[in-house]
Amino acid sequence: MIEVYNLVAKYGNFTLKEINLSIGNSECFVLIGPTGAGKTLFLETLLGIKPLFKGRIFSNGKDITKIPPEERSFSYLPQDLALFPHLDVKDNIGFGLKIKGLPPREISDKISSIAKMLKIGHLLDRKNIRSLSGGEKQRVALARALVIDSKTLFLDEPFGALDTAARYELLTEFKALQERLGITVILVTHDLNEATFLADRMAVIMNGEIKQYGIPEEVYAQPESDEVAKFLMVGKLFPNKTDLNPLLWKKPRKIKMD
């Protein structure tokens, strides 16, 4: 469980203001808001990449407020994916395992296992990471984040660069995989469809403040302010049938994966 108490963080002239949240184990928590709302700053503050000005952060009851990022046992998938262009697919996926000092055989087994889960086994012999499609790069980056067996995964706008078909396919597989592995996911996005599809609970952030917090159905049904209502209605959800499959409104629970 991740617990945040009275968190205040500053970056330049921007401030996150007195954020209080709890995120349960194995939950997919989505922070949604417009560009510039403070989503990435919140994520990086929890990760320890950015310092907090005030407040405390707990992970499974342990105060991690002053613990450095590398000791927080979190996985992170940044918006730009941060794949290493000089490494091949295998070495990109296994980078964190090598840093941890695992033996080569165990590294190889873990890479093969996560590649199978994400349907990228056929890419493991690819030497040039630049030759991959956007969707393939996304899967490789996700594999690298998951392979180290962290129980908490942070994602920053992870699916936004994909086309509609690739995004829907990866969203579906990711949600099923998250539930299968039982990992806690903290994801930030500005995309309403994505948030609704993935979130067990979600929070709307604007100008550095959490404006509303709850399960998606409640947030959409009962916006607590005109500001939230306006944001949630900026552009209809699924304005036409070609935008996204209507099944996005049905969360894929307990999907069996081979």
Backbone as CSV, one residue per row, in Angstrom:
resi,resn,N_x,N_y,N_z,CA_x,CA_y,CA_z,C_x,C_y,C_z
1,MET,0.839,-1.197,0.000,0.000,0.000,0.000,0.874,1.247,0.000
2,ILE,0.511,2.203,-0.817,1.180,3.497,-0.847,0.273,4.513,-0.161
3,GLU,0.816,5.216,0.817,0.053,6.245,1.526,0.800,7.574,1.451
4,VAL,0.069,8.608,1.116,0.639,9.945,0.959,-0.090,10.891,1.899
5,TYR,0.670,11.596,2.725,0.076,12.505,3.704,0.598,13.929,3.507
6,ASN,-0.325,14.831,3.239,-0.022,16.275,3.184,1.174,16.591,2.290
7,LEU,1.236,15.913,1.153,2.386,16.073,0.271,2.355,17.422,-0.436
8,VAL,3.442,18.147,-0.307,3.652,19.397,-1.034,4.981,19.274,-1.765
9,ALA,4.970,19.537,-3.071,6.196,19.503,-3.866,6.212,20.715,-4.782
10,LYS,7.409,21.206,-5.050,7.540,22.405,-5.876,8.541,22.154,-6.995
11,TYR,8.194,22.692,-8.163,9.109,22.637,-9.297,8.978,23.950,-10.052
12,GLY,10.002,24.780,-9.964,9.892,26.125,-10.525,8.821,26.907,-9.789
13,ASN,7.892,27.454,-10.537,6.789,28.210,-9.937,5.562,27.349,-9.661
14,PHE,5.667,26.046,-9.946,4.504,25.164,-9.799,4.555,24.436,-8.457
15,THR,3.382,24.249,-7.850,3.303,23.594,-6.541,2.214,22.533,-6.516
16,LEU,2.559,21.340,-6.035,1.562,20.340,-5.649,1.115,20.676,-4.237
17,LYS,-0.210,20.713,-4.028,-0.734,21.301,-2.804,-1.429,20.279,-1.902
18,GLU,-0.779,19.936,-0.803,-1.391,19.158,0.284,-2.153,17.931,-0.233
19,ILE,-1.447,17.034,-0.898,-2.086,15.851,-1.459,-2.124,14.735,-0.420
20,ASN,-3.304,14.146,-0.258,-3.507,13.005,0.633,-4.174,11.889,-0.158
21,LEU,-3.514,10.734,-0.237,-4.041,9.608,-1.000,-3.598,8.296,-0.366
22,SER,-4.385,7.256,-0.587,-3.933,5.903,-0.270,-4.217,5.022,-1.479
23,ILE,-3.271,4.166,-1.799,-3.365,3.305,-2.975,-3.148,1.878,-2.511
24,GLY,-4.146,1.030,-2.702,-4.103,-0.319,-2.168,-3.201,-1.256,-2.947
25,ASN,-2.770,-2.321,-2.302,-1.983,-3.342,-2.974,-2.789,-3.980,-4.100
26,SER,-2.146,-4.246,-5.212,-2.747,-4.864,-6.406,-3.786,-3.978,-7.082
27,GLU,-3.809,-2.720,-6.728,-4.765,-1.779,-7.312,-4.136,-1.059,-8.501
28,CYS,-4.954,-0.756,-9.493,-4.529,0.125,-10.572,-5.119,1.505,-10.289
29,PHE,-4.253,2.411,-9.875,-4.666,3.764,-9.526,-4.235,4.707,-10.640
30,VAL,-5.177,5.496,-11.138,-4.895,6.408,-12.245,-5.077,7.846,-11.791
31,LEU,-4.059,8.650,-12.044,-4.132,10.093,-11.806,-4.337,10.755,-13.157
32,ILE,-5.460,11.422,-13.302,-5.809,12.017,-14.587,-5.964,13.519,-14.446
33,GLY,-5.566,14.221,-15.468,-5.699,15.667,-15.463,-5.156,16.246,-16.750
34,PRO,-5.418,17.507,-17.012,-4.923,18.137,-18.238,-3.409,18.318,-18.197
35,THR,-2.846,18.645,-19.333,-1.419,18.937,-19.410,-1.060,20.082,-18.460
36,GLY,0.019,19.893,-17.706,0.454,20.927,-16.778,-0.228,20.909,-15.432
37,ALA,-0.998,19.842,-15.149,-1.744,19.774,-13.890,-0.883,19.339,-12.712
38,GLY,0.270,18.727,-12.991,1.139,18.249,-11.915,1.243,16.744,-11.831
39,LYS,0.782,16.047,-12.858,0.761,14.589,-12.821,2.166,13.993,-12.729
40,THR,3.034,14.415,-13.625,4.388,13.861,-13.635,5.164,14.260,-12.387
41,LEU,4.981,15.471,-11.913,5.652,15.903,-10.684,5.221,15.036,-9.507
42,PHE,3.944,14.699,-9.434,3.454,13.819,-8.370,4.135,12.457,-8.460
43,LEU,4.185,11.907,-9.669,4.806,10.603,-9.872,6.276,10.628,-9.468
44,GLU,6.988,11.637,-9.923,8.423,11.719,-9.645,8.712,12.008,-8.175
45,THR,7.777,12.654,-7.499,7.944,12.879,-6.061,7.788,11.569,-5.291
46,LEU,6.799,10.754,-5.669,6.643,9.447,-5.025,7.860,8.563,-5.279
47,LEU,8.412,8.670,-6.468,9.581,7.863,-6.816,10.854,8.340,-6.127
48,GLY,10.838,9.576,-5.655,12.023,10.147,-5.032,12.931,10.869,-6.006
49,ILE,12.490,10.990,-7.256,13.282,11.692,-8.271,13.270,13.194,-8.011
50,LYS,12.098,13.695,-7.600,11.968,15.095,-7.227,11.777,15.177,-5.709
51,PRO,12.375,16.168,-5.058,12.229,16.287,-3.601,10.852,16.807,-3.221
52,LEU,10.379,16.399,-2.054,9.130,16.986,-1.573,9.453,18.119,-0.605
53,PHE,8.573,19.083,-0.578,8.753,20.251,0.283,8.182,19.983,1.673
54,LYS,7.137,19.163,1.691,6.438,18.871,2.940,5.675,17.571,2.762
55,GLY,5.426,16.864,3.877,4.604,15.669,3.831,5.404,14.395,4.033
56,ARG,4.688,13.264,3.980,5.311,11.960,4.200,4.733,10.954,3.217
57,ILE,5.573,9.983,2.853,5.186,8.919,1.937,5.504,7.583,2.603
58,PHE,4.515,6.682,2.606,4.693,5.352,3.185,4.467,4.292,2.116
59,SER,5.252,3.224,2.183,5.061,2.061,1.325,4.935,0.835,2.212
60,ASN,3.737,0.234,2.220,3.462,-0.921,3.081,3.860,-0.663,4.528
61,GLY,3.493,0.519,5.005,3.712,0.885,6.397,5.077,1.452,6.717
62,LYS,5.992,1.434,5.758,7.348,1.948,5.987,7.464,3.374,5.463
63,ASP,7.992,4.250,6.281,8.198,5.640,5.870,9.379,5.698,4.900
64,ILE,9.083,6.033,3.632,10.136,6.087,2.612,10.431,7.525,2.190
65,THR,9.927,8.483,2.946,10.046,9.888,2.568,11.482,10.289,2.262
66,LYS,12.417,9.815,3.055,13.816,10.234,2.900,14.701,9.147,2.289
67,ILE,14.075,8.084,1.821,14.837,6.996,1.211,15.136,7.345,-0.246
68,PRO,16.357,7.136,-0.723,16.690,7.466,-2.113,15.929,6.593,-3.105
69,PRO,15.769,7.061,-4.337,14.953,6.354,-5.336,15.343,4.899,-5.534
70,GLU,16.638,4.617,-5.582,17.096,3.263,-5.877,16.791,2.275,-4.764
71,GLU,16.393,2.769,-3.597,16.076,1.883,-2.481,14.573,1.773,-2.220
72,ARG,13.764,2.326,-3.100,12.313,2.301,-2.885,11.630,1.080,-3.498
73,SER,12.363,0.276,-4.227,11.843,-0.984,-4.788,10.646,-0.767,-5.704
74,PHE,10.663,0.318,-6.463,9.623,0.607,-7.435,10.175,0.415,-8.846
75,SER,9.272,0.102,-9.785,9.613,0.125,-11.206,8.986,1.360,-11.831
76,TYR,9.642,1.885,-12.859,9.186,3.135,-13.463,9.301,3.051,-14.978
77,LEU,8.211,3.366,-15.658,8.208,3.465,-17.113,7.916,4.910,-17.482
78,PRO,8.953,5.681,-17.856,8.735,7.089,-18.183,8.073,7.256,-19.542
79,GLN,7.601,8.453,-19.793,6.869,8.729,-21.025,7.721,8.485,-22.269
80,ASP,9.005,8.786,-22.193,9.875,8.604,-23.367,10.462,7.196,-23.458
81,LEU,10.040,6.306,-22.577,10.429,4.893,-22.511,11.870,4.683,-22.037
82,ALA,12.778,5.586,-22.385,14.177,5.514,-21.933,14.852,4.194,-22.294
83,LEU,14.552,3.675,-23.483,15.275,2.500,-23.967,16.689,2.905,-24.374
84,PHE,17.622,1.985,-24.226,19.014,2.272,-24.554,19.283,1.925,-26.019
85,PRO,19.563,2.909,-26.862,19.727,2.636,-28.296,20.941,1.778,-28.623
86,HIS,21.936,1.744,-27.737,23.152,0.973,-27.997,23.039,-0.479,-27.534
87,LEU,21.912,-0.828,-26.891,21.707,-2.196,-26.423,20.658,-2.893,-27.273
88,ASP,20.782,-4.206,-27.425,19.761,-4.954,-28.154,18.549,-5.187,-27.258
89,VAL,17.551,-5.875,-27.793,16.295,-6.063,-27.063,16.524,-6.822,-25.758
90,LYS,17.253,-7.918,-25.813,17.501,-8.705,-24.600,18.186,-7.881,-23.521
91,ASP,19.202,-7.145,-23.918,19.962,-6.379,-22.927,19.163,-5.205,-22.382
92,ASN,18.271,-4.648,-23.189,17.381,-3.610,-22.675,16.460,-4.180,-21.603
93,ILE,15.855,-5.323,-21.897,14.928,-5.929,-20.937,15.663,-6.355,-19.667
94,GLY,16.841,-6.921,-19.832,17.561,-7.474,-18.687,18.467,-6.504,-17.962
95,PHE,18.430,-5.227,-18.330,19.359,-4.253,-17.759,19.272,-4.210,-16.230
96,GLY,18.065,-4.109,-15.699,17.896,-4.026,-14.250,18.330,-5.290,-13.531
97,LEU,18.147,-6.434,-14.186,18.558,-7.703,-13.586,20.079,-7.786,-13.473
98,LYS,20.768,-7.269,-14.489,22.234,-7.260,-14.433,22.731,-6.330,-13.333
99,ILE,22.057,-5.197,-13.181,22.431,-4.265,-12.117,22.281,-4.931,-10.749
100,LYS,21.254,-5.781,-10.620,21.019,-6.482,-9.356,21.995,-7.636,-9.137
101,GLY,22.754,-7.982,-10.168,23.773,-9.017,-10.026,23.262,-10.438,-10.134
102,LEU,22.127,-10.651,-10.796,21.608,-12.004,-10.956,22.494,-12.809,-11.906
103,PRO,22.566,-14.123,-11.728,23.376,-14.958,-12.620,22.786,-14.980,-14.030
104,PRO,23.630,-15.155,-15.051,23.179,-15.098,-16.449,22.015,-16.030,-16.772
105,ARG,22.028,-17.244,-16.240,20.954,-18.196,-16.549,19.619,-17.686,-16.015
106,GLU,19.620,-17.160,-14.804,18.385,-16.635,-14.227,17.901,-15.419,-15.006
107,ILE,18.823,-14.565,-15.415,18.455,-13.401,-16.223,17.791,-13.850,-17.519
108,SER,18.389,-14.830,-18.174,17.849,-15.337,-19.437,16.454,-15.918,-19.253
109,ASP,16.254,-16.676,-18.182,14.947,-17.283,-17.914,13.886,-16.216,-17.655
110,LYS,14.241,-15.201,-16.884,13.286,-14.139,-16.575,12.931,-13.338,-17.823
111,ILE,13.918,-13.068,-18.660,13.657,-12.341,-19.905,12.715,-13.140,-20.792
112,SER,12.965,-14.426,-20.928,12.116,-15.277,-21.767,10.693,-15.322,-21.240
113,SER,10.548,-15.407,-19.920,9.222,-15.494,-19.311,8.410,-14.223,-19.538
114,ILE,9.007,-13.051,-19.271,8.250,-11.810,-19.431,8.001,-11.519,-20.904
115,ALA,8.929,-11.912,-21.773,8.733,-11.714,-23.210,7.547,-12.535,-23.710
116,LYS,7.405,-13.732,-23.180,6.264,-14.564,-23.557,4.958,-13.929,-23.098
117,MET,4.936,-13.419,-21.867,3.727,-12.779,-21.346,3.306,-11.591,-22.200
118,LEU,4.289,-10.839,-22.691,3.990,-9.628,-23.459,4.029,-9.865,-24.965
119,LYS,4.147,-11.123,-25.358,4.083,-11.511,-26.771,5.179,-10.856,-27.603
120,ILE,6.388,-10.827,-27.053,7.518,-10.259,-27.792,8.692,-11.234,-27.852
121,GLY,8.397,-12.518,-27.692,9.464,-13.510,-27.759,10.206,-13.473,-29.084
122,HIS,9.474,-13.156,-30.150,10.080,-13.112,-31.485,11.025,-11.927,-31.664
123,LEU,11.006,-10.995,-30.709,11.872,-9.816,-30.814,13.197,-9.975,-30.073
124,LEU,13.353,-11.039,-29.333,14.516,-11.156,-28.450,15.845,-11.229,-29.195
125,ASP,15.812,-11.617,-30.456,17.053,-11.685,-31.226,17.327,-10.410,-32.019
126,ARG,16.454,-9.419,-31.858,16.656,-8.165,-32.590,17.803,-7.382,-31.957
127,LYS,18.728,-6.954,-32.788,19.914,-6.246,-32.302,19.724,-4.735,-32.252
128,ASN,18.900,-4.217,-33.148,18.750,-2.765,-33.265,17.419,-2.319,-32.684
129,ILE,17.452,-1.673,-31.537,16.219,-1.248,-30.877,15.484,-0.208,-31.709
130,ARG,16.225,0.518,-32.553,15.609,1.562,-33.379,14.722,0.978,-34.470
131,SER,14.911,-0.287,-34.794,14.134,-0.905,-35.871,12.742,-1.334,-35.419
132,LEU,12.456,-1.240,-34.134,11.161,-1.671,-33.618,10.087,-0.632,-33.898
133,SER,8.859,-1.098,-34.027,7.721,-0.188,-34.154,7.431,0.454,-32.803
134,GLY,6.560,1.462,-32.808,6.202,2.118,-31.552,5.604,1.154,-30.549
135,GLY,4.717,0.279,-31.019,4.102,-0.690,-30.124,5.098,-1.693,-29.583
136,GLU,6.045,-2.108,-30.427,7.070,-3.052,-29.981,7.988,-2.419,-28.942
137,LYS,8.366,-1.168,-29.163,9.193,-0.471,-28.172,8.462,-0.352,-26.839
138,GLN,7.154,-0.088,-26.921,6.359,0.036,-25.705,6.376,-1.272,-24.915
139,ARG,6.249,-2.384,-25.616,6.245,-3.691,-24.960,7.616,-4.033,-24.373
140,VAL,8.670,-3.682,-25.085,10.018,-3.928,-24.568,10.252,-3.112,-23.296
141,ALA,9.843,-1.846,-23.326,10.009,-0.996,-22.141,9.186,-1.513,-20.965
142,LEU,7.983,-1.992,-21.255,7.134,-2.548,-20.205,7.749,-3.830,-19.646
143,ALA,8.307,-4.647,-20.532,8.979,-5.871,-20.079,10.141,-5.538,-19.153
144,ARG,10.916,-4.512,-19.499,12.047,-4.121,-18.654,11.573,-3.666,-17.275
145,ALA,10.432,-2.970,-17.235,9.906,-2.495,-15.954,9.368,-3.638,-15.101
146,LEU,8.802,-4.653,-15.750,8.163,-5.745,-15.015,9.121,-6.867,-14.622
147,VAL,10.186,-7.047,-15.379,11.026,-8.231,-15.204,11.759,-8.246,-13.865
148,ILE,11.932,-7.098,-13.236,12.672,-7.066,-11.961,11.801,-7.470,-10.772
149,ASP,10.538,-7.830,-11.054,9.631,-8.362,-10.029,9.277,-7.357,-8.940
150,SER,9.288,-6.092,-9.268,8.794,-5.092,-8.322,7.290,-5.250,-8.179
151,LYS,6.786,-5.016,-6.990,5.353,-5.127,-6.750,4.612,-3.816,-6.999
152,THR,5.352,-2.749,-7.313,4.722,-1.460,-7.586,5.327,-0.871,-8.851
153,LEU,4.456,-0.552,-9.805,4.886,-0.042,-11.100,4.296,1.342,-11.337
154,PHE,5.154,2.298,-11.652,4.747,3.659,-11.984,4.859,3.852,-13.496
155,LEU,3.818,4.426,-14.097,3.824,4.656,-15.537,3.387,6.085,-15.837
156,ASP,4.128,6.739,-16.725,3.840,8.119,-17.104,3.383,8.155,-18.560
157,GLU,2.087,8.362,-18.776,1.507,8.432,-20.122,2.044,7.291,-20.999
158,PRO,1.873,6.039,-20.581,2.579,4.943,-21.250,2.042,4.550,-22.618
159,PHE,0.789,4.875,-22.913,0.186,4.381,-24.151,-0.165,5.485,-25.145
160,GLY,0.130,6.715,-24.801,-0.333,7.852,-25.590,0.227,7.930,-26.991
161,ALA,1.432,7.388,-27.227,2.062,7.523,-28.540,1.594,6.470,-29.538
162,LEU,0.767,5.528,-29.091,0.344,4.432,-29.959,-0.897,4.803,-30.756
163,ASP,-1.055,4.171,-31.924,-2.292,4.371,-32.669,-3.421,3.632,-31.963
164,THR,-4.641,3.892,-32.404,-5.815,3.397,-31.690,-5.824,1.883,-31.543
165,ALA,-5.573,1.163,-32.635,-5.637,-0.299,-32.588,-4.563,-0.865,-31.666
166,ALA,-3.343,-0.369,-31.797,-2.248,-0.865,-30.954,-2.483,-0.509,-29.495
167,ARG,-3.036,0.661,-29.259,-3.276,1.093,-27.878,-4.325,0.210,-27.211
168,TYR,-5.404,-0.066,-27.907,-6.453,-0.898,-27.323,-5.935,-2.301,-27.027
169,GLU,-5.162,-2.858,-27.956,-4.614,-4.199,-27.748,-3.700,-4.236,-26.529
170,LEU,-2.821,-3.250,-26.417,-1.880,-3.249,-25.301,-2.568,-2.926,-23.980
171,LEU,-3.554,-2.036,-24.001,-4.319,-1.748,-22.788,-4.975,-3.013,-22.247
172,THR,-5.596,-3.774,-23.142,-6.288,-4.997,-22.741,-5.313,-6.004,-22.137
173,GLU,-4.194,-6.200,-22.808,-3.207,-7.159,-22.322,-2.565,-6.686,-21.019
174,PHE,-2.314,-5.390,-20.929,-1.679,-4.867,-19.720,-2.581,-5.026,-18.504
175,LYS,-3.865,-4.737,-18.658,-4.783,-4.863,-17.522,-4.863,-6.313,-17.056
176,ALA,-4.938,-7.231,-18.010,-4.980,-8.649,-17.648,-3.690,-9.082,-16.961
177,LEU,-2.563,-8.597,-17.458,-1.274,-8.954,-16.871,-1.121,-8.368,-15.478
178,GLN,-1.568,-7.144,-15.290,-1.506,-6.516,-13.963,-2.284,-7.329,-12.937
179,GLU,-3.456,-7.793,-13.324,-4.270,-8.586,-12.405,-3.662,-9.967,-12.180
180,ARG,-3.091,-10.531,-13.225,-2.460,-11.851,-13.088,-1.267,-11.796,-12.140
181,LEU,-0.444,-10.765,-12.259,0.755,-10.641,-11.433,0.470,-10.050,-10.059
182,GLY,-0.693,-9.418,-9.905,-1.056,-8.826,-8.621,-0.234,-7.616,-8.247
183,ILE,0.245,-6.886,-9.240,1.079,-5.726,-8.953,0.224,-4.473,-8.748
184,THR,0.776,-3.548,-7.991,0.158,-2.239,-7.808,0.646,-1.327,-8.924
185,VAL,-0.292,-0.655,-9.582,0.053,0.243,-10.683,-0.396,1.652,-10.345
186,ILE,0.505,2.599,-10.520,0.184,4.017,-10.386,0.507,4.660,-11.726
187,LEU,-0.525,5.099,-12.407,-0.393,5.553,-13.785,-0.940,6.957,-13.925
188,VAL,-0.242,7.797,-14.664,-0.765,9.128,-14.944,-1.083,9.250,-16.426
189,THR,-2.164,9.950,-16.728,-2.595,10.130,-18.105,-3.496,11.358,-18.193
190,HIS,-3.639,11.869,-19.400,-4.626,12.923,-19.643,-5.800,12.360,-20.426
191,ASP,-5.740,11.051,-20.734,-6.710,10.421,-21.626,-7.865,9.806,-20.837
192,LEU,-9.072,10.280,-21.093,-10.243,9.821,-20.349,-10.558,8.361,-20.616
193,ASN,-10.444,7.930,-21.867,-10.730,6.538,-22.201,-9.784,5.593,-21.463
194,GLU,-8.521,5.934,-21.509,-7.492,5.119,-20.869,-7.724,5.015,-19.359
195,ALA,-8.025,6.137,-18.744,-8.253,6.158,-17.300,-9.450,5.299,-16.917
196,THR,-10.533,5.455,-17.657,-11.750,4.706,-17.354,-11.538,3.208,-17.510
197,PHE,-10.796,2.829,-18.534,-10.570,1.422,-18.821,-9.692,0.743,-17.777
198,LEU,-8.650,1.420,-17.342,-7.651,0.789,-16.483,-7.921,0.921,-14.994
199,ALA,-8.534,2.014,-14.582,-8.538,2.384,-13.164,-9.471,1.536,-12.312
200,ASP,-8.956,1.066,-11.178,-9.819,0.594,-10.102,-10.321,1.803,-9.320
201,ARG,-9.405,2.749,-9.112,-9.776,4.064,-8.578,-8.986,5.123,-9.329
202,MET,-9.511,6.333,-9.328,-8.845,7.406,-10.044,-8.969,8.704,-9.266
203,ALA,-8.044,9.606,-9.536,-8.095,10.946,-8.959,-7.936,11.954,-10.083
204,VAL,-8.701,13.023,-10.006,-8.600,14.115,-10.973,-7.744,15.211,-10.349
205,ILE,-6.674,15.592,-11.040,-5.783,16.637,-10.548,-5.821,17.834,-11.489
206,MET,-5.888,19.027,-10.907,-5.876,20.266,-11.682,-5.104,21.323,-10.910
207,ASN,-4.194,21.983,-11.592,-3.411,23.053,-10.964,-2.752,22.618,-9.657
208,GLY,-2.292,21.362,-9.628,-1.579,20.869,-8.462,-2.443,20.412,-7.311
209,GLU,-3.762,20.378,-7.494,-4.677,19.968,-6.427,-5.513,18.772,-6.864
210,ILE,-5.718,17.829,-5.950,-6.637,16.732,-6.205,-8.056,17.257,-6.037
211,LYS,-8.811,17.208,-7.125,-10.168,17.756,-7.107,-11.225,16.709,-6.789
212,GLN,-10.943,15.443,-7.136,-11.902,14.379,-6.857,-11.172,13.043,-6.892
213,TYR,-11.745,12.065,-6.166,-11.036,10.818,-5.905,-12.081,9.734,-5.704
214,GLY,-12.005,8.624,-6.440,-12.962,7.545,-6.261,-12.908,6.565,-7.415
215,ILE,-13.874,5.650,-7.466,-13.934,4.727,-8.587,-14.439,5.490,-9.808
216,PRO,-14.037,5.082,-11.013,-14.384,5.858,-12.203,-15.873,6.121,-12.367
217,GLU,-16.680,5.099,-12.103,-18.119,5.266,-12.291,-18.671,6.386,-11.420
218,GLU,-18.191,6.484,-10.194,-18.659,7.533,-9.288,-18.150,8.908,-9.704
219,VAL,-16.897,8.960,-10.128,-16.322,10.245,-10.531,-17.067,10.810,-11.731
220,TYR,-17.370,9.955,-12.699,-18.093,10.419,-13.881,-19.547,10.736,-13.571
221,ALA,-20.164,9.925,-12.706,-21.586,10.117,-12.411,-21.835,11.322,-11.522
222,GLN,-20.886,11.618,-10.620,-21.108,12.696,-9.651,-19.876,13.589,-9.518
223,PRO,-19.557,14.347,-10.555,-18.437,15.287,-10.423,-18.721,16.290,-9.316
224,GLU,-17.704,16.554,-8.499,-17.910,17.367,-7.303,-17.770,18.863,-7.542
225,SER,-17.415,19.243,-8.756,-17.297,20.670,-9.062,-17.527,20.887,-10.547
226,ASP,-17.837,22.113,-10.906,-17.987,22.453,-12.317,-16.676,22.238,-13.065
227,GLU,-15.565,22.482,-12.372,-14.246,22.325,-12.982,-14.004,20.875,-13.394
228,VAL,-14.335,19.943,-12.502,-14.171,18.526,-12.813,-15.136,18.108,-13.908
229,ALA,-16.377,18.541,-13.811,-17.374,18.193,-14.821,-16.942,18.676,-16.201
230,LYS,-16.425,19.880,-16.255,-15.977,20.431,-17.535,-14.829,19.611,-18.107
231,PHE,-13.878,19.239,-17.252,-12.755,18.439,-17.743,-13.221,17.080,-18.251
232,LEU,-14.100,16.435,-17.526,-14.555,15.109,-17.920,-15.386,15.128,-19.191
233,MET,-15.911,16.287,-19.547,-16.739,16.389,-20.748,-16.024,17.112,-21.887
234,VAL,-14.725,17.319,-21.765,-13.950,17.914,-22.853,-13.777,16.863,-23.932
235,GLY,-14.575,16.970,-25.000,-14.565,15.940,-26.024,-15.353,14.745,-25.532
236,LYS,-16.320,14.313,-26.304,-17.101,13.153,-25.900,-16.201,11.927,-25.803
237,LEU,-16.554,11.054,-24.866,-15.887,9.760,-24.842,-16.373,8.958,-26.033
238,PHE,-15.440,8.408,-26.793,-15.766,7.637,-27.978,-16.721,8.407,-28.893
239,PRO,-16.321,9.563,-29.437,-17.199,10.364,-30.258,-17.647,9.675,-31.532
240,ASN,-16.904,8.688,-32.018,-17.403,7.892,-33.137,-16.844,6.493,-33.016
241,LYS,-17.420,5.583,-33.764,-17.109,4.172,-33.594,-15.682,3.817,-33.987
242,THR,-15.025,4.675,-34.735,-13.671,4.348,-35.164,-12.625,4.752,-34.149
243,ASP,-13.008,5.535,-33.139,-12.022,6.046,-32.188,-11.448,4.947,-31.305
244,LEU,-12.333,4.226,-30.642,-11.902,3.126,-29.787,-13.033,2.119,-29.689
245,ASN,-12.674,0.875,-29.523,-13.669,-0.164,-29.379,-14.545,0.106,-28.161
246,PRO,-15.881,0.064,-28.307,-16.761,0.309,-27.161,-16.531,-0.638,-25.996
247,LEU,-15.866,-1.770,-26.250,-15.578,-2.695,-25.154,-14.644,-2.097,-24.124
248,LEU,-14.060,-0.934,-24.429,-13.216,-0.273,-23.438,-13.979,0.028,-22.163
249,TRP,-15.292,0.145,-22.276,-16.074,0.420,-21.074,-16.222,-0.817,-20.207
250,LYS,-15.879,-1.983,-20.730,-15.981,-3.218,-19.957,-14.579,-3.633,-19.556
251,LYS,-14.298,-3.605,-18.270,-12.956,-3.940,-17.804,-12.716,-5.439,-17.952
252,PRO,-11.573,-5.834,-18.489,-11.287,-7.251,-18.696,-10.853,-7.926,-17.410
253,ARG,-11.795,-8.471,-16.687,-11.489,-9.106,-15.410,-11.162,-10.580,-15.609
254,LYS,-10.068,-10.985,-14.940,-9.681,-12.392,-14.873,-9.571,-13.030,-16.253
255,ILE,-8.904,-12.365,-17.161,-8.666,-12.927,-18.473,-7.565,-13.974,-18.373
256,LYS,-7.793,-15.130,-18.933,-6.791,-16.188,-18.883,-5.765,-15.951,-19.973
257,MET,-4.494,-15.992,-19.584,-3.414,-15.788,-20.542,-2.573,-17.050,-20.610
258,ASP,-2.279,-17.485,-21.819,-1.452,-18.683,-21.985,0.005,-18.373,-21.712
